[in-house]
Amino acid sequence: MIDVIWIDNLIKVLDYENRLYGQLFTIAEGKTDRIINNEVEDLQAAVGKEQRLFSELNKLRDAREQIIGQISLKIGKASSEVTVSDIIKELPENQAKRLSDVRDKLKATVDKLKVKNDLNQKLLQNALDYVDFSLNLLTEPAPQTPQYGRKGYEEGRKTRVVFDIKS
């Protein structure tokens, strides 16, 4: 039998992860507007907030892995093979429902965040492509219009061009 305290701790960690991913989603929504409006300084500030949240998420991941390690001992599987679905199967109905609900909320939040991040990535790539295109236009030499002399020769060339001219 799995200790109730481990399940409660796992639920708390997953719930807290869900809140942090929700904050990341809010930041990602703001980043979309900042990318579109070319607000680079605000975008950098948003990235800084994201980094702090990722640091917290890494700590939560470590805590989650320790909790799952303890639960896996009770289940009799290696901790690397245990999933939340495996744990749910081993629990009484009320705990299984609580854990299942928090897992589903977390999955939905992460899925929304993934879609928003994919959009932001495409917007950033388009912005970079535009900057690259603009730089190429500015740095390439302007094409020269050919100059033709009286006898139909292009200036600087010795061969005649296909134009009919009258002398």
Buried (B, 14 or more C-beta within 10 A) or exposed (E): EBEEEBBBBBBBBBBBBBEBBBBBBBBBBBBBEBBEEEBEEBBEBBEEBBEEBEEEBEEBEEBBEBBBBBBBBEBEBEBEEBEBEBBBEBBEEEBBEBBBEBBEBBEEBBEBBEEBBEBBEEBEEEBEEEEEEEEEEEEEEEEEEEEEEEEBBBEEEEEEEEEEEEE
